[in-house]
């Protein structure tokens, strides 16, 4: 744990010295909020309503989830950059825990994701997002929803870590980190009501780990658009989100640490 915290501190210091990394990480989700809210808001049907305000409150859980998962690409690119420069080989020559480099990196990315999520929540409130617009909620539930989002983002950074160790350049890690994220985030209930999808696509969306977290956040935030599906993840979204995220961490951390032992620059 001590080794991991040292590496996390190193990565956080590096982030502060490259402020454009944080700035660009904030611009993209803010653009998604504005574009989806004002461009698509009046044309999306949520339940029986096409009210832009209903879609606005429906949308935010999906935008939050997309933001934390897109941090995967940055995590992969950062590790690939360290590999490319030979820094990982230098770390492996030091008397430190084998998983500390990756754990420290993912913890640092989690801190950056939390800051991005905080700013994004403020922007969402400015454009009209109001927790509890459908069902009553409280601060504890709202914080629980953000906790699930951060856990999902942390889980996905381990996928990014494995990708970063498996490619040769940061550019390849960025591309590889985004290609699979688009179907995961868009074949879900994040931006559209899954009831509007064709049956086979709806089943994929309902069992998507991403959809489970989005559904859990809507439930905890008291937002509209909860899926009425009989699929277990949609009926028990909080538990499904926790189980999915923990499984992803366990599986991909194991694979990433194993890859770290043999990867070469």
C-alpha positions as CSV (number, residue, x, y, z in Angstrom):
1,X,0.0,0.0,0.0
2,X,2.9,2.4,0.8
3,X,4.5,1.7,-2.6
4,X,1.1,2.3,-4.3
5,X,0.6,5.6,-2.5
6,X,4.1,6.8,-3.5
7,X,3.3,6.0,-7.2
8,X,-0.1,7.7,-6.9
9,X,1.6,10.8,-5.5
10,X,4.1,10.8,-8.4
11,X,1.2,10.6,-10.9
12,X,-0.8,13.4,-9.2
13,X,2.2,15.7,-9.2
14,X,2.7,14.9,-12.9
15,X,-0.9,15.8,-13.6
16,X,-0.6,19.2,-11.9
17,X,2.5,20.0,-14.0
18,X,0.5,19.3,-17.2
19,X,-2.7,21.2,-16.5
20,X,-4.0,20.8,-20.1
21,X,-4.6,17.1,-19.2
22,X,-7.1,18.1,-16.6
23,X,-8.6,20.9,-18.7
24,X,-9.2,18.7,-21.8
25,X,-10.6,16.1,-19.5
26,X,-13.2,18.6,-18.3
27,X,-14.1,20.1,-21.7
28,X,-15.3,16.9,-23.4
29,X,-18.0,15.9,-20.8
30,X,-19.2,19.5,-20.5
31,X,-19.7,19.5,-24.3
32,X,-21.6,16.3,-24.1
33,X,-23.9,17.8,-21.4
34,X,-24.6,20.9,-23.5
35,X,-25.0,19.2,-26.8
36,X,-27.3,16.4,-25.6
37,X,-29.3,18.7,-23.5
38,X,-30.0,21.4,-26.1
39,X,-29.7,19.5,-29.4
40,X,-31.5,16.3,-28.6
41,X,-33.6,17.3,-25.6
42,X,-36.8,18.1,-27.5
43,X,-36.7,15.0,-29.7
44,X,-36.1,12.2,-27.2
45,X,-39.1,10.3,-25.8
46,X,-38.8,9.2,-22.2
47,X,-41.8,7.1,-21.2
48,X,-44.7,9.0,-22.7
49,X,-43.0,12.4,-22.5
50,X,-40.9,14.4,-25.0
51,X,-40.5,17.3,-22.5
52,X,-36.9,18.6,-22.7
53,X,-36.7,19.0,-18.9
54,X,-37.6,15.3,-18.5
55,X,-34.8,14.3,-20.9
56,X,-32.4,16.6,-19.2
57,X,-32.9,14.9,-15.8
58,X,-32.9,11.4,-17.6
59,X,-29.6,12.2,-19.4
60,X,-27.3,13.2,-16.5
61,X,-26.8,9.8,-15.0
62,X,-25.7,8.6,-18.4
63,X,-23.3,11.5,-18.9
64,X,-21.8,11.0,-15.5
65,X,-21.2,7.3,-16.2
66,X,-19.8,8.0,-19.7
67,X,-17.4,10.5,-18.1
68,X,-15.9,8.1,-15.6
69,X,-15.6,5.3,-18.1
70,X,-13.9,7.5,-20.7
71,X,-11.1,8.0,-18.2
72,X,-10.0,4.5,-19.3
73,X,-8.4,5.8,-22.4
74,X,-6.3,8.3,-20.4
75,X,-5.2,5.6,-18.0
76,X,-4.1,3.3,-20.9
77,X,-2.3,6.1,-22.7
78,X,-0.4,7.1,-19.5
79,X,0.8,3.6,-18.8
80,X,1.7,3.1,-22.5
81,X,3.7,6.3,-22.4
82,X,5.6,5.1,-19.3
83,X,6.3,1.9,-21.1
84,X,7.5,3.6,-24.2
85,X,9.9,5.8,-22.2
86,X,11.3,2.8,-20.3
87,X,10.0,4.1,-17.0
88,X,8.2,0.8,-16.2
89,X,11.4,-1.1,-16.7
90,X,13.1,1.2,-14.1
91,X,10.2,0.7,-11.7
92,X,10.5,-3.0,-12.0
93,X,14.2,-2.9,-11.1
94,X,13.3,-1.3,-7.7
95,X,12.5,-3.2,-4.5
96,X,8.7,-2.5,-4.6
97,X,5.5,-4.5,-4.8
98,X,4.8,-5.7,-8.3
99,X,1.3,-4.3,-8.4
100,X,2.1,-1.0,-6.9
101,X,2.9,0.8,-10.2
102,X,-0.5,-0.1,-11.6
103,X,-2.4,0.5,-8.4
104,X,-0.8,3.9,-7.9
105,X,-1.7,4.9,-11.4
106,X,-5.3,3.8,-11.1
107,X,-5.7,5.6,-7.8
108,X,-4.3,8.8,-9.2
109,X,-6.7,8.5,-12.2
110,X,-9.6,7.9,-9.7
111,X,-8.7,11.2,-8.0
112,X,-8.7,13.1,-11.3
113,X,-12.0,11.4,-12.2
114,X,-13.6,12.5,-8.9
115,X,-12.6,16.1,-9.6
116,X,-14.0,15.9,-13.1
117,X,-17.2,14.5,-11.8
118,X,-17.5,17.3,-9.2
119,X,-17.2,20.0,-11.9
120,X,-19.6,18.1,-14.2
121,X,-22.2,17.9,-11.4
122,X,-22.0,21.7,-11.0
123,X,-22.5,22.2,-14.7
124,X,-25.4,19.7,-14.7
125,X,-27.1,21.8,-11.9
126,X,-26.5,25.0,-13.9
127,X,-28.3,23.5,-17.0
128,X,-31.2,22.4,-15.0
129,X,-30.5,18.9,-13.5
130,X,-32.5,18.5,-10.3
131,X,-32.0,15.3,-8.2
132,X,-35.4,14.1,-6.9
133,X,-37.3,15.3,-9.9
134,X,-39.4,12.1,-9.9
135,X,-38.8,10.2,-6.7
136,X,-37.7,11.6,-3.3
137,X,-34.0,11.3,-2.6
138,X,-31.5,12.6,0.0
139,X,-27.9,13.5,0.3
140,X,-26.9,10.0,1.3
141,X,-28.5,8.4,-1.8
142,X,-26.9,11.0,-4.0
143,X,-23.5,10.4,-2.6
144,X,-24.1,6.7,-2.9
145,X,-24.8,7.2,-6.6
146,X,-21.6,9.1,-7.1
147,X,-19.8,6.4,-5.2
148,X,-21.1,3.8,-7.7
149,X,-19.9,6.0,-10.5
150,X,-16.4,6.2,-9.1
151,X,-16.3,2.5,-8.5
152,X,-17.2,1.8,-12.1
153,X,-14.6,4.3,-13.3
154,X,-12.0,2.7,-11.1
155,X,-12.9,-0.7,-12.5
156,X,-12.6,0.4,-16.1
157,X,-9.2,2.0,-15.5
158,X,-7.9,-1.5,-14.9
159,X,-9.1,-2.4,-18.4
160,X,-7.2,0.7,-19.6
161,X,-4.1,-0.5,-17.7
162,X,-4.2,-3.8,-19.4
163,X,-4.6,-2.2,-22.8
164,X,-1.7,0.2,-22.1
165,X,0.6,-2.7,-21.2
166,X,-0.4,-4.6,-24.3
167,X,0.3,-1.9,-27.0
168,X,3.5,-0.2,-28.1
169,X,2.6,3.5,-28.2
170,X,0.4,5.9,-26.3
171,X,-1.5,6.7,-29.5
172,X,-2.5,3.0,-29.9
173,X,-3.5,2.9,-26.3
174,X,-5.8,5.9,-26.7
175,X,-7.4,4.4,-29.8
176,X,-7.7,0.9,-28.3
177,X,-9.2,2.4,-25.1
178,X,-11.9,4.2,-27.0
179,X,-13.0,1.7,-29.7
180,X,-14.7,-0.7,-27.3
181,X,-16.0,2.1,-25.1
182,X,-18.4,3.5,-27.7
183,X,-20.5,0.4,-28.1
184,X,-20.5,-0.2,-24.3
185,X,-21.7,3.3,-23.6
186,X,-24.2,3.7,-26.4
187,X,-25.7,0.2,-26.5
188,X,-27.1,1.0,-23.1
189,X,-29.9,2.9,-21.4
190,X,-27.6,5.9,-20.8
191,X,-28.9,8.2,-23.6
192,X,-32.1,6.6,-24.8
193,X,-34.9,4.6,-23.2
194,X,-34.0,0.9,-23.8
195,X,-37.7,0.1,-24.3
196,X,-37.3,1.9,-27.7
197,X,-34.7,-0.6,-28.9
198,X,-35.3,-3.8,-30.9
199,X,-35.7,-6.8,-28.6
200,X,-32.3,-8.4,-29.2
201,X,-30.5,-5.0,-28.7
202,X,-32.6,-4.3,-25.6
203,X,-31.4,-7.5,-24.0
204,X,-27.8,-6.6,-24.6
205,X,-28.4,-3.1,-23.2
206,X,-30.1,-4.4,-20.1
207,X,-27.3,-6.8,-19.2
208,X,-24.6,-4.2,-19.9
209,X,-22.6,-3.4,-16.7
210,X,-22.7,0.3,-17.8
211,X,-26.6,0.2,-17.9
212,X,-26.7,-1.3,-14.4
213,X,-24.7,1.7,-13.0
214,X,-26.8,4.2,-14.9
215,X,-30.0,2.6,-13.7
216,X,-28.7,2.6,-10.1
217,X,-27.8,6.3,-10.3
218,X,-31.2,7.2,-11.6
219,X,-32.8,5.2,-8.8
220,X,-30.6,6.9,-6.2
221,X,-30.8,10.4,-7.7
222,X,-34.6,10.1,-8.1
223,X,-34.3,10.8,-11.9
224,X,-36.8,9.7,-14.6
225,X,-36.3,6.9,-17.1
226,X,-35.9,3.8,-14.9
227,X,-36.1,0.7,-17.1
228,X,-39.2,-1.4,-16.5
229,X,-37.4,-4.5,-17.7
230,X,-37.6,-7.9,-15.9
231,X,-33.9,-8.4,-16.4
232,X,-32.1,-8.9,-13.0
233,X,-29.6,-6.0,-13.4
234,X,-32.5,-3.6,-14.0
235,X,-34.6,-4.9,-11.1
236,X,-31.6,-4.8,-8.7
237,X,-29.4,-2.1,-10.2
238,X,-27.4,-1.1,-7.1
239,X,-26.3,-4.7,-6.3
240,X,-25.7,-5.4,-10.0
241,X,-23.5,-2.3,-10.3
242,X,-21.5,-3.3,-7.3
243,X,-21.1,-6.9,-8.4
244,X,-20.1,-6.0,-12.0
245,X,-17.6,-3.4,-10.9
246,X,-15.9,-5.6,-8.3
247,X,-15.7,-8.5,-10.8
248,X,-14.1,-6.2,-13.4
249,X,-11.5,-5.0,-10.8
250,X,-10.7,-8.6,-9.7
251,X,-10.4,-10.0,-13.2
252,X,-8.6,-7.1,-15.0
253,X,-6.3,-6.3,-12.1
254,X,-5.1,-9.9,-12.1
255,X,-4.5,-9.8,-15.8
256,X,-2.8,-6.4,-15.7
257,X,-0.4,-7.3,-12.9
258,X,0.5,-10.6,-14.8
259,X,1.1,-8.6,-18.0
260,X,3.2,-6.1,-16.1
261,X,5.6,-8.8,-15.0
262,X,6.4,-9.7,-18.6
263,X,5.8,-6.5,-20.6
264,X,8.8,-4.9,-22.2
265,X,9.2,-1.4,-23.5
